[in-house]
Amino acid sequence: MPILLKWHLGFLLICVLTPTFLAASEKAAGNENVYVQRVMERDQVSGEYRPPESQGSLTLRQDTTQPVIAQESTAVSSYDSNPVAVRAVDRNISLFTDRIRERFSLWLHRSGRYLELMKDILKAKNIPEDIAFLPLIESGFNPNAYSVARAVGPWQFIASTGRKYGLKIDWWTDERKDPVKSTEAAANYLKDLYEMFGSWNLAMAAYNAGEGRILKALNRSKSDDYWALLNTRYIKNETKEYVPRFIAARLIATDPQTYGFVDQEYHSPFTYDEVIIDRPVDIEVAAECAETTAETIRELNPELRRWSTPPNVSSYALRIPFGKKERFTENLSRIAEEERFSISVYTVKNGDTVKRISNKTGIPVNVILELNDEEKIKPLKAGEKICLPPKDKFSLDRDDRANASKSLKIKKIRVKKQMSRKIIASVNRKQTYLND
């Protein structure tokens, strides 16, 4: 079959089977990696970027009726015979060992906390374990990493892709930050990409840029190889650099001493106990019951966005320090239920509606509804008391501020459009008057 026809058929098939593939967008690095992005951009301007050449034949999977089992022991295929690829990897090794050495050392330190856990999850899903090094270049293994593109967590999921792969993202929790749940989602996404493209290089490139962009690039270039795309303008420089950067990070992480990271210290592994609670509990109360600090509870449960566990679920698996399960249960039983979960009481005023209270307080309507009985809040009556988040414990997080900024921009655009319509209408009326 001619290669051009092959790619057109592949493109059509994937559009039919995965209608949401265009939702995956290019993810910038986490805010902690912004400096790295700027360094790479300066290198692009100075002409240090390379156009790697073909590394071999990698065939796009067109038959998705039979799932592809990723049996490779490593995601890195041989590139030694490709001099341009070698230079690209070497350049990134120099970046990590020289220009951002201290920062990369911090990432290696963090990797000790999550690496083995992530490897176990990937292995269970029959995915090469060294894919677990991908968060090194995505987030520096920072669960709270937040990019300018609003990608979040160690695997830098955007919201649409995270939800597509089962991650819950709402006002109370953001599972993109959870090292276990996000790794499971990333494993499923990467496995889908591998089954789509038949190549880990292309799967990782698609993870960075979105499968739609990579598919279009392959179709336009009439190629089925990642390295060949670097000869083209069909993918952005960030994606051209993505796989070489991963290879470089993996090489250093698996043999740090060879690359000058002598006596590298690592964070202790991510260990914990879980307790199932059927009522919301303040993080401070949970810390007291577990005989630890609120900071430790947040570190173990990075998905929690607010002052407490979510009240909009029937039960919640809370992580506490390992070995503290019995003490937690015992201590929690001594605390009255009304003292476990903090709320503020708001007295309804004349003319108040849930929407109006939401606008005044900045608390979403659905959150107000979740904190109150529906019979009590619909309709509101003056003098009634309703529950709201506690002012002294509630504050907007980064995603809240981003949403508020986006809403403000939309409102400004609407106002401009309305003003434009009024001005046009006014001019038309004057013109009509003059013509008469």
C-alpha positions as CSV (number, residue, x, y, z in Angstrom):
1,M,0.0,0.0,0.0
2,P,1.5,3.4,-0.9
3,I,2.7,5.2,2.3
4,L,0.6,8.3,1.6
5,L,-2.6,6.3,1.3
6,K,-1.5,4.3,4.4
7,W,-1.3,7.5,6.5
8,H,-4.6,8.9,5.2
9,L,-6.3,5.6,6.2
10,G,-4.6,5.8,9.6
11,F,-5.7,9.3,10.1
12,L,-9.3,8.6,9.2
13,L,-9.4,5.5,11.4
14,I,-8.1,7.3,14.5
15,C,-10.4,10.2,14.0
16,V,-13.3,7.7,14.0
17,L,-12.0,5.7,17.0
18,T,-10.8,8.6,19.1
19,P,-13.0,11.6,18.5
20,T,-11.5,13.5,21.4
21,F,-7.9,13.2,20.4
22,L,-7.6,16.9,19.5
23,A,-8.4,17.7,23.2
24,A,-4.9,16.8,24.1
25,S,-2.9,20.0,23.9
26,E,0.8,20.8,24.1
27,K,1.8,21.0,27.7
28,A,4.4,23.5,28.9
29,A,6.8,22.4,31.7
30,G,5.7,23.0,35.3
31,N,6.4,26.4,36.8
32,E,9.5,25.1,38.4
33,N,10.8,24.2,34.9
34,V,10.1,27.6,33.3
35,Y,13.8,28.4,33.6
36,V,14.6,25.2,31.7
37,Q,12.2,26.2,29.0
38,R,13.8,29.6,28.6
39,V,17.3,28.1,28.4
40,M,16.1,25.8,25.6
41,E,14.4,28.7,23.8
42,R,17.7,30.7,23.9
43,D,19.4,27.6,22.4
44,Q,16.8,27.5,19.7
45,V,17.5,31.2,18.8
46,S,21.2,30.6,18.8
47,G,20.8,27.9,16.3
48,E,21.8,24.9,18.5
49,Y,18.8,22.9,17.6
50,R,19.3,19.9,15.4
51,P,17.2,18.1,12.8
52,P,17.7,14.4,13.7
53,E,17.3,11.9,11.0
54,S,15.5,8.5,10.7
55,Q,16.3,5.9,13.3
56,G,14.4,3.0,11.7
57,S,11.0,2.0,10.7
58,L,8.2,2.5,13.2
59,T,4.8,1.6,11.9
60,L,1.7,3.4,13.0
61,R,-0.9,0.9,14.4
62,Q,-4.0,1.0,12.3
63,D,-5.7,-2.1,13.6
64,T,-7.0,-1.2,17.0
65,T,-9.2,-4.3,17.3
66,Q,-6.3,-6.3,18.8
67,P,-4.6,-4.4,21.7
68,V,-0.9,-4.1,21.4
69,I,1.0,-5.4,24.3
70,A,4.1,-3.4,25.1
71,Q,6.7,-6.0,25.8
72,E,9.8,-3.9,25.5
73,S,11.9,-3.8,28.7
74,T,12.9,-0.2,27.9
75,A,11.2,2.7,26.2
76,V,14.5,3.9,24.7
77,S,15.3,2.2,21.4
78,S,18.9,2.3,20.0
79,Y,19.9,5.7,18.6
80,D,23.7,5.2,18.5
81,S,23.8,5.0,14.8
82,N,22.0,8.3,14.4
83,P,24.7,11.1,14.9
84,V,22.1,13.8,15.1
85,A,20.2,12.0,17.8
86,V,23.4,11.4,19.7
87,R,24.2,15.1,19.6
88,A,20.7,16.0,20.7
89,V,20.9,13.7,23.7
90,D,24.5,14.9,24.5
91,R,23.2,18.5,24.4
92,N,20.5,17.7,27.0
93,I,23.0,15.9,29.2
94,S,25.1,19.0,29.2
95,L,22.0,21.0,30.1
96,F,21.2,18.8,33.1
97,T,24.8,18.4,34.3
98,D,26.0,21.9,33.7
99,R,23.5,24.7,33.1
100,I,20.8,23.6,35.5
101,R,22.8,21.1,37.6
102,E,21.5,22.2,41.0
103,R,17.9,22.1,39.8
104,F,18.3,18.7,38.3
105,S,19.9,17.4,41.5
106,L,16.8,18.6,43.3
107,W,14.7,16.6,40.8
108,L,16.8,13.5,41.4
109,H,16.3,14.0,45.2
110,R,12.5,14.1,44.7
111,S,12.6,11.1,42.5
112,G,13.5,8.9,45.4
113,R,10.0,9.5,46.9
114,Y,8.0,8.4,43.9
115,L,10.1,6.5,41.4
116,E,9.7,2.9,42.7
117,L,6.0,3.4,43.2
118,M,5.6,4.7,39.7
119,K,7.7,1.8,38.3
120,D,5.5,-0.7,40.0
121,I,2.3,0.8,38.5
122,L,3.8,0.9,35.0
123,K,5.1,-2.7,35.3
124,A,1.6,-3.9,36.4
125,K,0.3,-2.4,33.2
126,N,3.0,-4.0,31.0
127,I,4.7,-0.7,30.2
128,P,8.5,-0.2,30.3
129,E,9.5,0.8,33.7
130,D,11.8,3.6,32.6
131,I,8.8,5.6,31.5
132,A,8.7,6.4,35.2
133,F,11.6,8.9,34.5
134,L,9.2,11.0,32.3
135,P,8.2,13.2,35.3
136,L,11.8,14.3,35.6
137,I,11.3,16.4,32.5
138,E,7.6,17.1,33.0
139,S,7.6,18.4,36.6
140,G,10.8,17.4,38.4
141,F,8.6,15.0,40.3
142,N,6.7,17.9,41.9
143,P,3.1,16.9,42.6
144,N,2.1,20.6,42.8
145,A,3.8,21.6,39.5
146,Y,1.5,24.0,37.6
147,S,2.4,25.1,34.0
148,V,1.4,28.2,32.1
149,A,-0.8,25.9,30.0
150,R,-2.6,24.9,33.3
151,A,-1.1,21.4,33.2
152,V,-0.9,20.0,36.7
153,G,0.9,17.4,38.7
154,P,3.9,15.1,38.3
155,W,2.6,14.0,34.9
156,Q,1.4,17.4,33.8
157,F,-2.1,16.6,32.7
158,I,-4.3,19.2,31.3
159,A,-7.9,19.0,32.7
160,S,-9.6,17.5,29.6
161,T,-7.1,14.7,29.2
162,G,-7.0,14.0,33.0
163,R,-10.8,13.6,33.1
164,K,-10.7,11.5,30.0
165,Y,-8.5,9.1,31.8
166,G,-10.5,9.0,35.0
167,L,-9.0,11.7,37.2
168,K,-11.4,13.6,39.3
169,I,-11.0,17.4,39.1
170,D,-13.4,19.6,41.0
171,W,-13.5,22.3,43.6
172,W,-12.4,20.0,46.4
173,T,-9.8,17.7,44.8
174,D,-7.5,17.6,41.9
175,E,-6.3,14.0,41.3
176,R,-3.8,15.2,38.7
177,K,-1.6,16.0,41.8
178,D,-1.9,12.5,43.3
179,P,1.2,10.5,42.5
180,V,-0.6,7.1,42.5
181,K,-3.8,8.1,40.6
182,S,-2.0,10.3,38.1
183,T,0.5,7.6,37.3
184,E,-2.2,5.1,36.6
185,A,-3.9,7.6,34.3
186,A,-0.6,8.4,32.6
187,A,0.1,4.7,32.1
188,N,-3.3,4.2,30.5
189,Y,-2.8,7.2,28.2
190,L,0.7,6.2,27.2
191,K,-0.4,2.7,26.5
192,D,-3.1,4.0,24.3
193,L,-0.6,6.2,22.5
194,Y,1.8,3.2,22.0
195,E,-1.0,1.1,20.6
196,M,-1.9,4.0,18.3
197,F,1.7,4.7,17.0
198,G,3.6,1.4,17.7
199,S,6.6,3.4,19.0
200,W,7.5,4.7,22.4
201,N,9.3,7.7,20.8
202,L,6.1,8.7,19.0
203,A,4.0,7.9,22.0
204,M,6.1,10.2,24.2
205,A,6.0,12.9,21.5
206,A,2.2,12.6,21.3
207,Y,2.1,12.8,25.1
208,N,3.8,16.1,24.9
209,A,2.2,17.6,21.8
210,G,-1.1,15.7,21.5
211,E,-1.8,12.7,19.3
212,G,-3.5,14.9,16.7
213,R,-0.4,17.0,16.0
214,I,1.9,14.0,15.8
215,L,-0.6,12.2,13.5
216,K,-0.8,15.2,11.2
217,A,3.0,15.6,11.2
218,L,3.5,12.0,10.2
219,N,0.9,12.3,7.5
220,R,2.4,15.4,6.1
221,S,6.0,14.1,6.2
222,K,5.0,10.7,4.8
223,S,7.1,9.2,7.5
224,D,6.5,6.8,10.4
225,D,9.5,7.7,12.5
226,Y,10.0,10.3,15.4
227,W,13.5,11.3,14.4
228,A,12.4,12.0,10.8
229,L,9.9,14.6,12.1
230,L,12.8,16.7,13.5
231,N,13.8,17.5,9.9
232,T,10.4,19.2,9.5
233,R,8.4,22.2,10.7
234,Y,5.5,20.0,11.5
235,I,6.1,19.8,15.2
236,K,7.3,22.5,17.6
237,N,10.8,22.7,19.0
238,E,9.6,21.6,22.5
239,T,8.4,18.3,21.0
240,K,11.6,18.0,18.9
241,E,13.5,18.3,22.2
242,Y,11.2,16.1,24.3
243,V,12.4,12.6,23.5
244,P,16.2,13.5,23.6
245,R,15.6,15.3,26.9
246,F,13.8,12.2,28.3
247,I,16.7,9.9,27.1
248,A,19.3,12.3,28.7
249,A,17.4,12.5,32.0
250,R,17.0,8.7,32.1
251,L,20.7,8.1,31.4
252,I,21.7,10.4,34.3
253,A,19.1,9.1,36.7
254,T,20.1,5.5,36.2
255,D,23.9,6.2,36.6
256,P,24.2,9.6,38.4
257,Q,27.8,9.2,39.5
258,T,29.0,8.8,35.9
259,Y,27.6,12.2,35.2
260,G,29.1,13.9,38.2
261,F,26.2,13.6,40.7
262,V,28.4,12.0,43.4
263,D,26.8,11.3,46.8
264,Q,23.4,12.3,45.5
265,E,20.8,12.2,48.2
266,Y,17.3,10.9,47.7
267,H,14.0,11.5,49.4
268,S,12.7,8.6,51.4
269,P,10.1,6.5,49.6
270,F,6.4,7.4,49.6
271,T,4.9,5.2,52.3
272,Y,1.6,5.6,54.1
273,D,-1.4,4.0,55.7
274,E,-5.0,4.6,54.5
275,V,-8.0,5.2,56.6
276,I,-11.6,5.3,55.2
277,I,-13.7,8.1,56.5
278,D,-17.4,8.6,55.8
279,R,-17.6,12.2,56.9
280,P,-15.5,15.2,55.9
281,V,-12.6,16.0,58.2
282,D,-10.4,19.1,58.5
283,I,-6.8,18.5,57.5
284,E,-5.8,20.0,60.9
285,V,-8.1,17.6,62.7
286,A,-6.7,14.7,60.7
287,A,-3.2,15.7,61.5
288,E,-4.0,15.9,65.2
289,C,-5.6,12.4,65.1
290,A,-2.6,11.0,63.2
291,E,-0.2,12.7,65.6
292,T,1.6,14.6,62.8
293,T,1.5,17.9,61.1
294,A,-1.0,19.4,58.7
295,E,1.9,19.8,56.2
296,T,2.5,16.0,56.3
297,I,-1.2,15.2,55.7
298,R,-1.1,17.6,52.7
299,E,2.1,16.0,51.4
300,L,0.5,12.5,51.6
301,N,-2.7,13.8,50.0
302,P,-1.6,16.4,47.4
303,E,-4.9,16.1,45.6
304,L,-6.8,18.0,48.4
305,R,-7.3,21.6,47.4
306,R,-9.2,22.9,50.5
307,W,-9.0,22.8,54.3
308,S,-10.7,19.4,54.5
309,T,-11.4,16.1,52.8
310,P,-14.2,16.5,50.3
311,P,-17.8,16.5,51.6
312,N,-19.3,15.6,48.2
313,V,-18.4,11.9,48.4
314,S,-19.8,9.1,50.5
315,S,-16.4,8.0,51.7
316,Y,-12.8,9.1,51.3
317,A,-9.5,7.2,51.5
318,L,-7.2,9.5,53.5
319,R,-3.5,8.8,53.7
320,I,-1.7,9.1,57.0
321,P,1.8,8.4,58.1
322,F,2.7,4.7,58.1
323,G,2.0,2.9,61.3
324,K,-0.6,5.5,62.6
325,K,-3.8,3.8,61.6
326,E,-4.9,2.6,65.0
327,R,-4.0,5.8,66.7
328,F,-5.8,7.8,64.1
329,T,-9.0,5.8,64.5
330,E,-8.8,5.9,68.3
331,N,-8.2,9.7,68.4
332,L,-10.9,10.5,65.8
333,S,-13.5,8.6,67.8
334,R,-12.9,11.0,70.7
335,I,-13.8,14.1,68.6
336,A,-17.4,15.0,68.2
337,E,-18.6,14.9,64.6
338,E,-19.6,18.6,64.7
339,E,-16.0,19.5,65.6
340,R,-14.4,17.5,62.8
341,F,-15.4,19.7,59.8
342,S,-15.3,23.5,59.9
343,I,-17.8,25.7,58.2
344,S,-18.9,29.4,58.4
345,V,-22.5,30.3,59.0
346,Y,-24.1,33.0,56.7
347,T,-27.4,34.7,57.5
348,V,-29.5,35.1,54.3
349,K,-30.4,38.7,53.6
350,N,-33.4,40.1,51.7
351,G,-32.9,39.6,47.9
352,D,-30.2,37.0,48.4
353,T,-30.1,34.1,45.9
354,V,-27.5,31.3,45.7
355,K,-26.1,33.0,42.6
356,R,-25.9,36.4,44.3
357,I,-24.2,34.8,47.4
358,S,-21.8,33.0,45.0
359,N,-20.9,36.3,43.3
360,K,-20.3,38.0,46.7
361,T,-18.1,35.3,48.2
362,G,-16.4,33.8,45.2
363,I,-17.7,30.4,46.1
364,P,-19.2,28.4,43.2
365,V,-22.9,27.7,43.3
366,N,-22.4,23.9,43.3
367,V,-20.2,24.2,46.3
368,I,-22.8,26.1,48.2
369,L,-25.4,23.5,47.3
370,E,-23.0,20.7,48.4
371,L,-22.6,22.2,51.8
372,N,-26.4,22.7,52.4
373,D,-29.5,20.6,52.3
374,E,-31.5,21.3,49.1
375,E,-34.7,21.7,51.0
376,K,-33.1,24.4,53.1
377,I,-31.6,26.4,50.3
378,K,-34.3,26.3,47.7
379,P,-35.8,28.8,47.9
380,L,-33.7,31.0,50.2
381,K,-35.6,33.0,52.9
382,A,-34.3,36.1,54.7
383,G,-33.0,35.2,58.2
384,E,-32.1,31.6,57.3
385,K,-28.6,30.4,58.1
386,I,-26.6,28.5,55.5
387,C,-23.2,26.9,55.5
388,L,-20.3,28.4,53.7
389,P,-16.5,27.6,53.7
390,P,-14.7,29.1,56.7
391,K,-13.2,32.5,55.9
392,D,-10.2,31.8,58.1
393,K,-9.3,28.5,56.4
394,F,-10.5,29.0,52.9
395,S,-8.4,30.7,50.2
396,L,-8.3,30.6,46.5
397,D,-5.7,28.3,45.0
398,R,-3.8,28.8,41.7
399,D,-6.5,27.1,39.6
400,D,-9.2,29.3,41.2
401,R,-7.2,32.4,40.3
402,A,-6.7,31.1,36.7
403,N,-10.4,30.5,36.4
404,A,-11.3,33.9,37.8
405,S,-8.8,35.5,35.3
406,K,-10.3,33.6,32.4
407,S,-13.9,34.6,33.5
408,L,-12.8,38.3,33.7
409,K,-11.3,38.1,30.2
410,I,-14.5,36.6,28.8
411,K,-16.6,39.3,30.5
412,K,-14.3,42.0,29.1
413,I,-14.7,40.5,25.6
414,R,-18.5,40.4,26.0
415,V,-18.6,44.1,27.2
416,K,-16.5,45.1,24.2
417,K,-18.8,43.3,21.8
418,Q,-21.8,44.9,23.4
419,M,-20.2,48.3,23.2
420,S,-19.3,47.7,19.5
421,R,-22.9,46.7,18.8
422,K,-24.2,49.8,20.5
423,I,-21.8,52.1,18.6
424,I,-22.7,50.4,15.3
425,A,-26.4,50.7,16.0
426,S,-25.9,54.4,17.0
427,V,-24.0,55.1,13.7
428,N,-26.7,53.3,11.7
429,R,-29.4,55.4,13.4
430,K,-27.6,58.6,12.6
431,Q,-27.0,57.5,9.0
432,T,-30.7,56.7,8.6
433,Y,-31.6,60.1,10.0
434,L,-29.3,61.9,7.7
435,N,-30.5,59.9,4.7
436,D,-34.1,60.8,5.6
